[in-house]
Amino acid sequence: MRETHGHEADRTAVRRVPADSYLRRSRAGGCLALLLVITITTGAAPGSQPLGPQAAAPQEPITPVPPSPPADALKLGLGERLFADPRLSGDGSRACTTCHDIRTNGADGHRRDKALDGSELALNTSTVFNAALSFRLNWEGNFRTFEAEAEAMLDNRRILGTSVEEILEKLRSDPETAHQFEEAYGHLPDRTSLLDAIATYEQSLLTPGSRFDRWLGGDAAALSAEELNGYQLFKSLGCISCHQGVNVGGNLFERHGIFHPLASPKPEILRVPSLRNVATTPPYFHDGSAPTLQEAVRQMGYAQLDKTLSDQQVDSIIAFLNTLTGTYRGSPVVAAPP
């Protein structure tokens, strides 16, 4: 969903670096990707032979995930504790980590999570990993900052069922937590520091170090022949027109079901999801209706590209997608239990 924080004005400017600078590169990558789809000069033909070890081109439409920028240790640690604190829900039954499991894939393995009243939420839970690299947050892209998203989730009666004011009362009454805020921010918890701490932590949740990023960095042996062929196929078929940039998506809106229906019809326009760590985040689509990556790739080819992919093409694309799994705190991202 990082940086060294100093003065208040500097904090705002620095915090926007992941969202804004990567967005500029992603938009440029989007234009490049569309040109690639039109000209088809660099992608392999769908029936081409697998390629051997090969270095990345100087201008690939995907760029590596950077390491998490440095952040104030006290604010980062406080944000991490708050992210796992059940006091951030009205009845104390859940925390942010209930649906966003940082020990696994940054989300969970459910088709759709449950609301506080036990009913099913409308949309599949997106991973929080690398969310800071997307230009908007959530499936509908209706939040531009982590602070705005966090406050909306706290206020949502179905998700956390509380309010900032209610949480602040709880936190101020706890001497240990109050002291942690005083150490990190110089004062007792208030709205700004509460949301800032959560946002600081979420912005640190990047997963660099994937094999694909190693290949982008010059390690020609990081990808196998099959994986490289899958990447070339991913480009030549046109998948790259929406899934490019540092987050392999997350930088534009798109209508789903362009040629054929795909998943639930609403909402019609979605923020294109990132494919970073996609092999670890089943089930797929905004309604969680595709239980496997094989089904998701096949359905996307038909619905968005009007192409019926062969088993070999699906397997090749998945081989490439498997290389997008990064690491968090030195360990590979893994799938959550179903």
N, C-alpha and C positions, 0 to 999 in steps of 0.2 A: 504496500500500500503503500542523525547522520552527520549531520555536519557539526563542526565546532560552533557552539552558540556563544555569541558575545552580547553586544548591545541589541536592544529590541528591534531596531530598524534593520540591523544586519541579519538577524535571524530570519526575518521574512524573506529577504532577498535571497539568502543562501538556500532556504528550504525550497524555493521554487526551481532550483537548478535541475533536480531530476525530472520534474514534470515538463519544464519549458525547454531546456536544452535538448533533451531527448526527443521531445515533440517536434522541434525544428528539424532534427535529423530524420525522424520517422516520416514526417511529411515529405521531405526531400526523397526519402527512400520510397514512399508511396508513388510519387511521380515517376521515379526511375523504374519501379516495378511495373507500372502500367505500360511504360514504353517497352519494357522487356516482353510483356505479354503480347503486345502488338507486333513487334518486330521478330520475336522468337529467334534471336540470333545466338543466344548463349545456352538455351536449354536443350537437353537431349530429347530426341524424338521418343514417344511412348514405347516403341518397340526396340530401342537401341540396346546395344550390349553394355554390361556393367563396365564402369571405368576403373582403372587401377588407381593407386595412390596419386593424388594430384593436389597441388597447392591451391589455396583460395585465390580468386581473381582480385586485382587491386580494388575494384569497386563492386563488392557483393551487396545485394539489397538488404542483407541482415547484418547487424553489427553486434559485437560481443556485449554481454552484461558486464558492467563495471563492478569493482568491489564496492562494498558499502562505504560511503565517505565517512570520515571521522565525525563523531558526535560527542557532545558533552556527556561524560560517563554517568553523572548523577541523574540527568534528565532521561537518558536512555534506559538506565536501570529502573527508574521510577515508572517509566512508560511500560516497560516489560511486566513489572509487577501489576500495574493497573489492568493490563490486557488480560491477565489471568485472575483478576479479582472478582469474585461473585457479588461483591457489594455493588458492582456496577449494574446489577439487575434489580428490579423492584422487589422480587421475593427471595433474592439470594440463591436462586437455583441454577444460575448459569453465568458464564463469563464470555468474553470475546473468544477465548480459546475453545469454548464448547463447540462452536461451528468452524473455527479457524485453528486447526491443530498444527502448531508450529513444529511438533515432533515428527510429523509426517509430511503432508503435501500442502500445508497452509490452508486447507479446507477440511473436508471429511469425505466419507465414502457414500453418503446418502444421496438418493435421487433428489429429494427436497427435504429440508430440515423442518422441524416442528416449531410452531409458534408456542408462546407461553400457555395458550389455552388448549394445546394439544392438536390443533388443526395444522394442516400442511401449508407451508409457505408457497407462494406462487412460483418462485424461481429457484433454480439450483444455486447453491452457495459457491461463489467464485473463490479461488485461492487468493490469499493476501500476499503471497510471495510475488515479488516484482510488480506489485500494483503501483508502486511509485514511478514506474517507467511508462505507465499508460497515461493518455492525455485526459481521460475522465475515469471515474470510478463507478462500479456496479454495471450490471448488464445493460441498463438503459442509459448509462453515462450521465446520470443526473446529479453527480457531485464532482466538483472540481478540486476539492481539497479534502485531506483526511480529517481536518477539524470539522468541516461541515458534515461529512459522512458520519463521524463518530457521534456528534450531537443528535443527528437524525435517528441513529440506531438506538441511542439511549432513550429518546422520547417516544420511539415507536412502541405502542402498547403490545404488539404481537411479538416483538423481538427481545427487547430488554425491559420495557415496561417501567421506566423510571423517568427522571429528569436530572439535569445538571444540578439544580438547586438541592434536590434530595440527596444526590451523591455527595455533594460538597458538605452537607450537614454530617453525613456519616464519616467522611474522611477527616474533617476538622475535629470530630469528637474522639478520634483515635490518636493518642499522643505520638506513637511511633510514625504513623503516616504523616501527621502534621509536621513532625520534625524532618522527615524526608523531603517534603515540599520546601521547608525553610532552607534546607541545605542546597537544594537544587535551584530554587527560584528566589530565595531571600524573603519569602513571606508564606503565609498559610495558603492552603489550596483555594484557588478561585477559578472562575470559568476558563479564563485564558490559559492558565498554567495546567489545568486538568486536560484540556483538549490538546495543548501543545505537547505534553508528555506522551500522550497516546500517539499523536502524529509523528513525533520524533522516533518512537519505536517502530511504527509501521513503515516509515521511510527507510529504515535500516534493513528491512527484510528482502534483501536481494540475494539471488542465487547464481553467482558466477561459476566459472570452472567447468562448464559442460564440455563434452568432447567436441561438439560442433564449434564452440567458441575457441577451443584450442586449435582447431583446424583453421578458423578465421585468423588466428594469431600466427599462423605459419607452420604448424605441425602437420605436414602433409600425410603422416601416417595415422593421424587421430581418427580418420574415417575409413571404414572398409570400402571395398568396391561396391558392395550392395548399398551401403548407406549413401555413398556419393551419387550413385545412380538414382537413388530415391530423391535426393535433393535436386538433381537436374530435372527429374520428372515433376517434382513439386513446382519448379519454375516454369517448365514448358507447358504444363497443363493450365496454368493461370492461378494456382493457389496463392502464389506470391503477390498477386495484385492486392489482396487484402491482408495477407499475413507476411509482413516485412518489418523492417526497422529493428531497433534494439530488442523489442518485446515480441517480435514475430507476430504482430497484431497489436491491438490496444490503442491504435492511433487514428481510427476513423470509425464512422458509423456506416452500417450497411443494412439493406433489406434482406431478410432471409426468405428462402423459397422463391428465388428469382425465376427459375424455370419450372420447378416442381415443389409441392409442399414439403416443408421441413419442420418437424416437431410441432409444438403448439403454435397456432397462428398469431397469438398476441404475446408480447408486443411485436409489432411489425418491424420496427427499426431497432437494431441493437448496436451497442458498441462492440466492434469485432473483438473477440477474446484473444488474449495472448496464448501462444502455443508453447511458451516456456514451461518445462516440466509436464507437458500434456500427457505423457505416458503414465504419469502417477496420479492423474486427477479424474478417473472415471467416477460416476457416469457423466455423459457429455450432453451438450446443448443447454439452452437456457431453461428447459424443463426437465433436464436429466433423463431424457427418454432413450438415449443410446447407451447401453450398458458397457460396450466395449469400444476400443479405438478402431477396430476393424469396421464395425458398423458405422461409426461416426465418419470415417474417411469415405466409405462407400456412399453413404447418404449425402455427404457434402458434395461429392463429385457429381452426383445426379441432380441434386436440387439447385446448386449454385453454379455449376459449370455445364449442365446438360450433357454429362458424359457418364456412360456406364463403364466403370473401371473393372478391369480384369483382376483376378486374384493376385496375379503377379504384380500388377501395378499397385494394388492396395498394400501388399507386403513390402514393396520397395519404399513407398511413402512412409509406412510405419517404421521401417528401419531407419530412415532419416529422422523421423519425429523422436525416436528413442534417444538420439544423440543430443537432444535439447534439454535433457535432465541435468540440472546444475547441482551445486552443493550449498549447504547452509551450515555455517560454523564448522566447515571442514568435512562434513559428511554428506553423501548423496541424498537428495530428496527422494522419499519413498512414498508409495501409495498408502492411503489410509485404509483401515479394515472396512469391509462393506457394512 
